[in-house]
């Protein structure tokens, strides 16, 4: 089954991030209420005046939004669910910090511009609100804080605001004046909707203005760069020798553009994070990115997902990763590696003892590639926390190797084996592997695996007892109505830990046609005699 077919079969997902402006406004109101209304915290520390509360609410929401947005960029699942939780928790933490300080009038009596984060955070951010064009007059007003003598901004974020030529010319001298203090620059999605000729000129202006800055982080994502766009940033890219983070996601990076990236970044010796998600790189482009990897010995986090890379490019990337001895997080999801590249990847994985997160879903690994990778990870990656190997046509043939790997990884927090063909027999072996220990386990996804009543019930019994467990997804299997009721009963004290079960298809059983359903279930039960599992007490 090819990647396109696999992708088309994935469940419909809802993006929870970013929140709408209306949602953000409602949150501001709630934060203000928390800072002014009576509660155990305001009784202890004192409440704020409405004016002071509104001022602090804006700052709190700004800081939390930026932090959550960064979290979302690194969120493996990409639906925004954990970013929303992070956003809420960050707001709560900051509210409490403000209350603990107690009510106090602002010394300068001024309110920060709505487009920026407090200067104490050293971040200047104009990305709030809906995506919009920005022209010269507005640029003069919005960017004016950057002209203040003695400002201490070390990070600028111009994302989500499309700069025209005149606005870029306003920004140019300002950027030149502060480039020596900048450490992080976010120019993601900053030319949306502009004609190509104008967009390229705007990129040239920003590139020249920032040339010579000593950046640790550069984000050029969501700009449909292509080769022309990459080369428009030549002055900036060639001047960087200390980059630690580089983001080029959703940029239309073709084979030629990938070669330009390889050519224009002279040094990646300090690079720790390289994200190259959702591009049109292909095999030949992957060869160029492999050259970048060979020059990045300190790389810890590599993302090259949804980039149309096949066997040749997959093998090249896998071999290049041998040079990245500090690798902790690897995300190669949604490519078409196939078995041969999977085997090559397994050889590289065996050398990465420090891996904590591995995302290898939808790579067409099949059983042979899966077995090689599972065996490699079993012997390395002793602190592995996340294993995502969904959608790889995995059958019971792979389960012995997978189970041994899972059993050895006692630090696992998330296991994703969705959209495979484990069936009950395969699921039961995985369950046995998770029965002992695994006290940090938080999430298991075995949806779409033709798992029936026995496998579903036993999986539920095992995970519900894990002290930190948060979510089990066994939807789109073949649980009978009785099986669903049993699973719900197991989770009756913690129903929020059980994902939806509305798309299970008991028709998958052949009980009524063959009359063998009860016998098959009895056979499965008999295989579990060594699996001692107790559900929650009533």
Phi and psi in degrees as a GROMACS rama.xvg file:
@    title "Ramachandran Plot"
@    xaxis  label "Phi"
@    yaxis  label "Psi"
@TYPE xy
-82.726  170.566  UNK-2
-63.7335  -36.4817  UNK-3
-63.6212  -41.15  UNK-4
-66.3103  -44.5338  UNK-5
-58.4177  -42.4477  UNK-6
-65.4297  -38.3279  UNK-7
-68.8267  -19.899  UNK-8
-91.1344  -3.59458  UNK-9
-69.9483  149.513  UNK-10
-62.6664  149.545  UNK-11
-62.3978  133.393  UNK-12
-122.893  151.718  UNK-13
-110.045  129.057  UNK-14
-79.9501  123.043  UNK-15
-97.179  -7.84797  UNK-16
-133.372  141.491  UNK-17
-82.0467  158.597  UNK-18
-70.6634  153.787  UNK-19
-71.3987  164.591  UNK-20
-61.0666  -36.7321  UNK-21
-64.0888  -40.7615  UNK-22
-64.015  -42.1601  UNK-23
-66.2197  -37.1382  UNK-24
-65.7157  -42.6317  UNK-25
-61.4654  -37.0619  UNK-26
-65.9959  -39.7535  UNK-27
-57.0659  -43.5337  UNK-28
-61.8399  -42.0708  UNK-29
-67.269  -39.8049  UNK-30
-62.7542  -43.962  UNK-31
-59.3878  -43.2707  UNK-32
-61.4582  -41.0826  UNK-33
-63.6847  -29.8963  UNK-34
-84.517  -15.7706  UNK-35
-115.949  -28.9057  UNK-36
-83.1036  164.805  UNK-37
-73.2211  134.937  UNK-38
-160.134  173.988  UNK-39
-63.6798  -25.7159  UNK-40
-81.1547  -42.4634  UNK-41
-69.6897  -29.5831  UNK-42
-66.554  -33.8668  UNK-43
-81.7615  -42.5724  UNK-44
-107.225  -15.9235  UNK-45
100.037  145.449  UNK-46
-96.2195  162.505  UNK-47
-97.8979  157.295  UNK-48
-68.9257  160.258  UNK-49
-59.9461  -41.9559  UNK-50
-63.8787  -45.6949  UNK-51
-66.721  -37.9081  UNK-52
-64.7146  -44.0231  UNK-53
-62.3469  -40.1399  UNK-54
-62.4065  -47.9466  UNK-55
-68.9352  -33.8715  UNK-56
-60.8168  -41.5159  UNK-57
-63.7916  -42.5157  UNK-58
-64.2254  -45.5329  UNK-59
-59.3857  -48.6277  UNK-60
-64.4925  -39.5983  UNK-61
-59.4275  -50.6568  UNK-62
-64.2252  -42.9083  UNK-63
-65.4919  -39.2629  UNK-64
-64.0143  -45.1186  UNK-65
-62.5337  -44.2302  UNK-66
-63.943  -41.5693  UNK-67
-69.2265  -35.0823  UNK-68
-64.4894  -39.5681  UNK-69
-65.7718  -40.1571  UNK-70
-60.9567  -40.948  UNK-71
-63.5289  -37.7221  UNK-72
-61.2229  -29.1076  UNK-73
-102.496  5.63723  UNK-74
-73.4421  119.409  UNK-75
-58.227  -43.6622  UNK-76
-77.3842  -26.5882  UNK-77
74.5703  5.81425  UNK-78
-90.9157  -8.30184  UNK-79
90.4256  -2.12446  UNK-80
-60.7836  -47.9894  UNK-81
-72.7209  -26.7009  UNK-82
-65.9225  -39.4269  UNK-83
-62.8936  -44.2151  UNK-84
-62.8985  -42.2711  UNK-85
-61.2651  -43.4271  UNK-86
-56.6671  -48.869  UNK-87
-65.8483  -43.9179  UNK-88
-64.5272  -39.5249  UNK-89
-64.4726  -41.5338  UNK-90
-60.1227  -46.3863  UNK-91
-60.3935  -42.5219  UNK-92
-62.9592  -44.1  UNK-93
-70.586  -33.592  UNK-94
-60.1465  -46.4403  UNK-95
-63.9824  -38.0825  UNK-96
-62.8583  -40.913  UNK-97
-65.946  -43.343  UNK-98
-63.5469  -37.9313  UNK-99
-64.0221  -27.9141  UNK-100
-72.2495  -22.0564  UNK-101
79.7354  162.797  UNK-102
-65.4348  132.543  UNK-103
-155.871  134.222  UNK-104
-67.8273  145.19  UNK-105
-65.2295  137.109  UNK-106
-68.5104  -37.617  UNK-107
-93.9902  -9.31025  UNK-108
67.9364  8.12084  UNK-109
-104.233  156.281  UNK-110
-109.304  134.256  UNK-111
-65.4591  148.683  UNK-112
-58.436  141.113  UNK-113
-64.6996  -15.8182  UNK-114
-89.6635  -3.4527  UNK-115
-125.027  164.933  UNK-116
-95.267  154.448  UNK-117
-49.5858  139.814  UNK-118
-59.8483  -26.387  UNK-119
-61.4002  -22.6233  UNK-120
-84.2728  -8.38336  UNK-121
61.1866  24.3393  UNK-122
-120.905  129.686  UNK-123
-112.671  116.02  UNK-124
-130.611  122.825  UNK-125
-114.062  23.3847  UNK-126
-87.3666  -3.468  UNK-127
-66.9083  155.06  UNK-128
83.6255  179.212  UNK-129
-68.5983  154.886  UNK-130
-57.238  134.776  UNK-131
-153.778  153.449  UNK-132
-71.6276  150.834  UNK-133
-129.775  126.301  UNK-134
-111.439  -175.83  UNK-135
-58.8274  -49.3046  UNK-136
-62.6192  -46.5165  UNK-137
-65.3265  -37.4053  UNK-138
-61.0585  -40.8261  UNK-139
-57.4073  -43.8518  UNK-140
-72.8944  -49.2306  UNK-141
-67.0714  -38.3359  UNK-142
-86.9591  -0.730511  UNK-143
-57.5078  -35.2938  UNK-144
-59.9609  -25.3678  UNK-145
-71.1312  -14.9455  UNK-146
-92.2137  -7.38915  UNK-147
-63.8874  129.086  UNK-148
-59.8615  135.822  UNK-149
79.3164  7.81805  UNK-150
-63.1233  150.741  UNK-151
-114.776  26.2053  UNK-152
-66.2381  128.56  UNK-153
-113.882  -11.0502  UNK-154
-131.64  135.742  UNK-155
-121.772  141.025  UNK-156
-128.693  109.258  UNK-157
-105.528  16.2741  UNK-158
-63.7826  151.485  UNK-159
74.9066  3.03315  UNK-160
-123.957  119.401  UNK-161
-85.6364  115.691  UNK-162
-86.0021  126.806  UNK-163
-86.5457  177.545  UNK-164
-61.7541  -44.5955  UNK-165
-68.0254  -38.5072  UNK-166
-64.8001  -37.8173  UNK-167
-63.6825  -37.2043  UNK-168
-68.503  -31.384  UNK-169
-67.7185  -41.8668  UNK-170
-70.3216  -28.9844  UNK-171
-54.3473  -57.5668  UNK-172
-65.1058  -29.0303  UNK-173
-66.3619  -45.5598  UNK-174
-64.5725  -39.4001  UNK-175
-59.124  -38.1826  UNK-176
-72.4919  -24.0652  UNK-177
-114.722  0.703565  UNK-178
-61.2825  -28.6524  UNK-179
-70.8743  -18.7889  UNK-180
-98.4338  -9.18013  UNK-181
-77.0513  139.133  UNK-182
-118.355  -27.0485  UNK-183
-133.349  131.444  UNK-184
-129.951  123.866  UNK-185
-114.993  104.44  UNK-186
-113.967  30.9589  UNK-187
-70.911  139.5  UNK-188
51.5559  51.9045  UNK-189
-116.012  9.56355  UNK-190
-134.867  20.7549  UNK-191
-56.2944  134.273  UNK-192
80.8627  0.585667  UNK-193
-87.2053  146.776  UNK-194
-59.2559  150.27  UNK-195
-54.7086  -46.3328  UNK-196
-61.0604  -43.1528  UNK-197
-67.7837  -42.7985  UNK-198
-60.5596  -42.7375  UNK-199
-64.1153  -38.8056  UNK-200
-68.1047  -39.3478  UNK-201
-60.9983  -44.2444  UNK-202
-63.0811  -38.7191  UNK-203
-61.6856  -41.7769  UNK-204
-62.9429  -48.4968  UNK-205
-64.1291  -39.7961  UNK-206
-61.7546  -46.4191  UNK-207
-65.783  -40.3913  UNK-208
-63.9061  -35.0969  UNK-209
-95.6262  -1.74058  UNK-210
-56.3907  132.771  UNK-211
92.1503  -9.74041  UNK-212
-66.1429  153.23  UNK-213
-107.535  87.7186  UNK-214
-93.2719  147.363  UNK-215
-97.7928  -29.1561  UNK-216
-137.153  133.816  UNK-217
-137.103  124.933  UNK-218
-119.945  113.419  UNK-219
-116.943  25.4429  UNK-220
-68.9054  161.37  UNK-221
58.5896  39.4469  UNK-222
-121.43  7.40519  UNK-223
46.5908  49.084  UNK-224
-61.9756  -53.9815  UNK-225
62.2131  -175.23  UNK-226
-63.4376  -41.539  UNK-227
-60.2479  -41.7264  UNK-228
-66.785  -41.7469  UNK-229
-59.7382  -44.7822  UNK-230
-71.7521  -22.2501  UNK-231
-65.7029  -24.1655  UNK-232
-96.4805  19.3983  UNK-233
-56.4775  -47.8085  UNK-234
-58.0328  -45.2356  UNK-235
-67.7409  -47.2029  UNK-236
-63.9509  -44.5023  UNK-237
-65.0582  -24.0001  UNK-238
-86.1672  -3.02199  UNK-239
-93.8801  124.938  UNK-240
-126.754  -1.99776  UNK-241
-123.575  15.7323  UNK-242
-59.2243  131.798  UNK-243
-109.271  -23.5862  UNK-244
-136.769  131.739  UNK-245
-137.199  124.43  UNK-246
-118.607  120.53  UNK-247
-132.65  58.5534  UNK-248
-94.7125  142.661  UNK-249
52.5849  50.669  UNK-250
-116.743  8.72276  UNK-251
63.3662  33.6793  UNK-252
-73.5269  105.06  UNK-253
-87.5893  -175.741  UNK-254
-55.4965  -47.4805  UNK-255
-65.5442  -40.5976  UNK-256
-65.8462  -37.8478  UNK-257
-62.9557  -40.1635  UNK-258
-63.7411  -37.2803  UNK-259
-64.8076  -40.4947  UNK-260
-59.3114  -46.9235  UNK-261
-60.2107  -39.6456  UNK-262
-73.2783  -39.1467  UNK-263
-89.1069  -12.3994  UNK-264
-102.302  100.146  UNK-265
-68.3807  -29.0745  UNK-266
-140.542  127.052  UNK-267
-125.089  26.8265  UNK-268
-65.1693  -23.8149  UNK-269
-104.104  2.19368  UNK-270
-65.0797  126.508  UNK-271
-109.355  -31.1719  UNK-272
-128.619  127.19  UNK-273
-133.463  112.623  UNK-274
-113.867  124.936  UNK-275
-133.957  42.3659  UNK-276
-78.8452  146.305  UNK-277
56.4885  61.6299  UNK-278
-127.058  -179.816  UNK-279
-114.645  45.6889  UNK-280
-68.1163  -46.2185  UNK-281
69.1673  -177.364  UNK-282
-63.0577  -46.3375  UNK-283
-67.5341  -36.9955  UNK-284
-65.2348  -36.1118  UNK-285
-63.544  -31.9149  UNK-286
-62.2016  -37.8574  UNK-287
-69.3473  -42.4541  UNK-288
-65.0399  -32.2936  UNK-289
-60.5694  -35.5693  UNK-290
-65.454  -36.741  UNK-291
-63.6274  -42.262  UNK-292
-60.3846  -38.8789  UNK-293
-63.7162  -23.045  UNK-294
-98.9716  13.266  UNK-295
-124.498  70.5514  UNK-296
-66.9691  -20.433  UNK-297
-97.113  5.38313  UNK-298
-58.2571  129.217  UNK-299
-112.577  -26.907  UNK-300
-137.712  108.892  UNK-301
-120.763  122.613  UNK-302
-121.912  118.905  UNK-303
-137.12  54.6075  UNK-304
-93.5011  151.21  UNK-305
53.0128  52.8433  UNK-306
-123.734  14.13  UNK-307
61.5722  30.41  UNK-308
-87.0928  128.986  UNK-309
-101.313  -154.612  UNK-310
-62.632  -48.8629  UNK-311
-60.7519  -48.5889  UNK-312
-67.7287  -35.5899  UNK-313
-64.0122  -40.5334  UNK-314
-65.1109  -42.5475  UNK-315
-62.1463  -45.1113  UNK-316
-64.0848  -41.9278  UNK-317
-61.4905  -44.8707  UNK-318
-67.2994  -36.3074  UNK-319
-67.9239  -30.9155  UNK-320
-64.8613  -15.2215  UNK-321
-57.7386  -27.9121  UNK-322
-80.5325  -11.2602  UNK-323
-99.5568  75.0462  UNK-324
-72.2487  -10.6458  UNK-325
-99.1727  9.91785  UNK-326
-58.9851  129.383  UNK-327
-117.4  -34.4941  UNK-328
-130.925  127.461  UNK-329
-130.68  123.723  UNK-330
-129.211  105.989  UNK-331
-119.204  20.3751  UNK-332
-57.7621  153.21  UNK-333
60.1562  51.5272  UNK-334
-126.055  -174.588  UNK-335
-123.049  53.3516  UNK-336
-57.3267  -50.8154  UNK-337
80.2831  179.31  UNK-338
-63.013  -46.5605  UNK-339
-59.6078  -45.9386  UNK-340
-68.5966  -31.954  UNK-341
-63.1697  -41.5303  UNK-342
-65.6187  -41.7408  UNK-343
-61.8959  -40.0452  UNK-344
-64.2194  -37.3925  UNK-345
-60.3433  -36.2428  UNK-346
-65.3111  -36.2384  UNK-347
-72.3453  -42.3681  UNK-348
-60.7795  -30.0715  UNK-349
-65.3582  -14.4325  UNK-350
-100.296  -1.59495  UNK-351
-109.029  84.4488  UNK-352
-69.0946  -22.7997  UNK-353
-90.3859  3.35769  UNK-354
-61.0208  133.758  UNK-355
-118.633  -23.9276  UNK-356
-136.921  128.088  UNK-357
-132.802  119.852  UNK-358
-118.475  106.687  UNK-359
-129.454  30.9206  UNK-360
-76.6059  150.921  UNK-361
56.3238  51.286  UNK-362
-115.328  5.37217  UNK-363
58.8371  39.4723  UNK-364
-71.223  -32.2513  UNK-365
56.8736  -171.456  UNK-366
-67.5311  -42.532  UNK-367
-62.2401  -47.5169  UNK-368
-66.6271  -38.3779  UNK-369
-64.4384  -44.164  UNK-370
-61.6231  -43.1605  UNK-371
-62.1519  -43.8233  UNK-372
-68.817  -42.8477  UNK-373
-61.8193  -42.6314  UNK-374
-63.9237  -38.6257  UNK-375
-66.777  -45.7527  UNK-376
-67.2345  -31.4536  UNK-377
-59.5687  -39.184  UNK-378
-88.065  -12.8765  UNK-379
-124.859  -161.573  UNK-380
42.5759  56.3379  UNK-381
-65.4039  -21.2344  UNK-382
-105.523  23.249  UNK-383
-57.6474  129.522  UNK-384
-109.827  -32.8706  UNK-385
-128.728  126.268  UNK-386
-127.085  112.547  UNK-387
-119.624  111.191  UNK-388
-136.746  38.1268  UNK-389
-71.0113  157.795  UNK-390
60.7883  44.6027  UNK-391
-122.618  19.7093  UNK-392
57.3042  40.4859  UNK-393
-82.371  131.065  UNK-394
-116.157  -174.517  UNK-395
-60.0871  -20.7001  UNK-396
-61.1597  -30.7785  UNK-397
-88.2863  -12.8  UNK-398
-66.7301  -33.5463  UNK-399
-60.2758  -46.225  UNK-400
-66.912  -43.6049  UNK-401
-62.4262  -43.6912  UNK-402
-62.398  -42.6451  UNK-403
-62.6575  -39.1543  UNK-404
-64.9833  -48.2827  UNK-405
-61.8974  -42.4109  UNK-406
-60.0785  -33.3207  UNK-407
-80.2214  -15.9856  UNK-408
-99.5805  81.638  UNK-409
-75.94  -8.37934  UNK-410
-95.4126  5.63435  UNK-411
-58.262  131.644  UNK-412
-110.301  -26.0631  UNK-413
-141.865  133.122  UNK-414
-129.502  120.41  UNK-415
-119.848  110.36  UNK-416
-122.366  25.2351  UNK-417
-63.2373  158.635  UNK-418
55.9538  46.9785  UNK-419
-124.753  -161.909  UNK-420
-127.84  52.4391  UNK-421
-69.0971  -39.6978  UNK-422
58.4979  -177.079  UNK-423
-63.3389  -41.8257  UNK-424
-60.2042  -45.2063  UNK-425
-67.9822  -42.7218  UNK-426
-60.2944  -39.1427  UNK-427
-63.1978  -39.5894  UNK-428
-65.9498  -38.2504  UNK-429
-65.2591  -39.5554  UNK-430
-59.1758  -45.5592  UNK-431
-58.5396  -37.4475  UNK-432
-67.2886  -28.1037  UNK-433
-95.3572  -7.04799  UNK-434
-61.7361  -48.0338  UNK-435
-90.6386  132.006  UNK-436
71.8088  -135.33  UNK-437
52.237  46.0124  UNK-438
-74.4323  -10.9682  UNK-439
-95.6451  -1.61745  UNK-440
-61.5449  129.434  UNK-441
-118.817  -29.8449  UNK-442
-147.394  133.996  UNK-443
-132.16  130.487  UNK-444
-122.949  110.195  UNK-445
-125.091  33.8797  UNK-446
-66.8452  154.162  UNK-447
55.2358  60.3042  UNK-448
-136.272  12.797  UNK-449
57.3367  36.8429  UNK-450
-85.9634  135.23  UNK-451
-101.872  -160.801  UNK-452
-60.3628  -44.6214  UNK-453
-66.6626  -50.8378  UNK-454
-61.8653  -42.2155  UNK-455
-63.6719  -43.9222  UNK-456
-65.3541  -45.2392  UNK-457
-68.7261  -36.3904  UNK-458
-62.217  -44.0764  UNK-459
-60.8913  -42.724  UNK-460
-62.5059  -34.9416  UNK-461
-73.6956  -52.1314  UNK-462
-72.5854  -29.7161  UNK-463
-63.1669  -21.7513  UNK-464
-87.7994  -8.96734  UNK-465
-70.2424  129.968  UNK-466
-63.9723  -26.7171  UNK-467
-109.977  12.7425  UNK-468
-66.5969  141.273  UNK-469
-122.836  -37.6637  UNK-470
-153.95  129.526  UNK-471
-116.372  127.773  UNK-472
-116.925  109.367  UNK-473
-127.707  31.4031  UNK-474
-71.8488  164.561  UNK-475
57.1554  38.4843  UNK-476
-110.852  -154.695  UNK-477
-123.106  40.2034  UNK-478
-67.1955  135.188  UNK-479
-73.9583  169.779  UNK-480
-59.7008  -38.8858  UNK-481
-64.9285  -39.242  UNK-482
-64.1887  -40.3054  UNK-483
-63.5307  -42.5209  UNK-484
-62.7633  -38.8582  UNK-485
-65.0368  -42.8892  UNK-486
-64.2828  -42.2665  UNK-487
-63.7523  -35.8641  UNK-488
-64.8478  -39.9139  UNK-489
-61.3176  -34.8207  UNK-490
-99.805  19.0862  UNK-491
-62.8046  -28.1964  UNK-492
-86.6731  -9.62755  UNK-493
-146.797  61.9384  UNK-494
-62.5396  -23.6521  UNK-495
-70.4734  -12.8701  UNK-496
-86.2804  -4.59638  UNK-497
-110.201  122.508  UNK-498
-69.5522  175.994  UNK-499
-63.491  150.786  UNK-500
-125.334  18.8438  UNK-501
-77.257  -10.9513  UNK-502
-112.15  20.1857  UNK-503
-73.4894  146.923  UNK-504
-124.985  90.8902  UNK-505
-63.4941  -13.4705  UNK-506
-62.7686  -14.4249  UNK-507
-65.7932  -21.6691  UNK-508
-74.6818  150.794  UNK-509
-103.186  19.6949  UNK-510
-52.2763  -53.6808  UNK-511
-69.6066  -34.9973  UNK-512
-76.7864  -40.7183  UNK-513
-101.327  -22.2588  UNK-514
73.6329  12.4315  UNK-515
-101.747  2.18166  UNK-516
-57.211  -48.1888  UNK-517
-64.6895  -39.0678  UNK-518
-65.1081  -42.5731  UNK-519
-61.6618  -42.0265  UNK-520
-66.316  -37.5726  UNK-521
-63.9302  -39.5589  UNK-522
-61.5874  -41.9653  UNK-523
-65.4526  -42.0125  UNK-524
-59.6324  -39.8073  UNK-525
-66.0613  -26.7429  UNK-526
-76.0171  -7.69041  UNK-527
-101.851  15.6308  UNK-528
-62.9243  -23.2684  UNK-529
-94.522  2.34184  UNK-530
-101.606  100.566  UNK-531
-96.0742  104.857  UNK-532
-128.143  135.318  UNK-533
-118.885  134.252  UNK-534
-80.7479  179.057  UNK-535
-65.1844  143.124  UNK-536
-71.8573  149.363  UNK-537
